Amino acid sequence: MADNSSVKIGVDLKANILFITLNGNIKDRQLARAYTDVRFAAADLRPGFALISDFTAANLAHLGSVSTFKKVLTYLQSRGMGQVIRVIGEAEESLILKQMPRIIADFAPHAPLHVKSMEEAKALAVEPQKPADSP
């Protein structure tokens, strides 16, 4: 059986948005590689950047993935992450969506916004946001 899981990192410098898309059963080694990609992608973003995450087709396959995911979020917070927008589609009852509130509770500067589509997420992300520790 082929492993069709993936972690994709993208950035829109003009709109100041970081995208993280997870598909399939995500393993810790995939998140560890993604951590490097996130650091490179976020390096040129301005403080207050939006994080759009799409986990509608994903599961964290191992408990070890949680600590790596927290490491990614800690780094993003240190870079001045602003609004967190989570694309949930119609899968409001998926396992990862149940896991995420506990995983990111200490890292999101605001309560994450839940949206149904990537288009809706992008529209919300263009609204200016301040980093969590800005007055």
Secondary structure, DSSP 8 states (H G I E B T S, - for coil): -----EEEEEEETTTTEEEEEEEEEE-HHHHHHHHHHHHHHHTT--TT-EEEEEEEEEEE-STHHHHHHHHHHHHHHHTT---EEEE-TT-TT-HHHHHHHHHHTTT-SS--EEESSHHHHHHHHTS----TT--
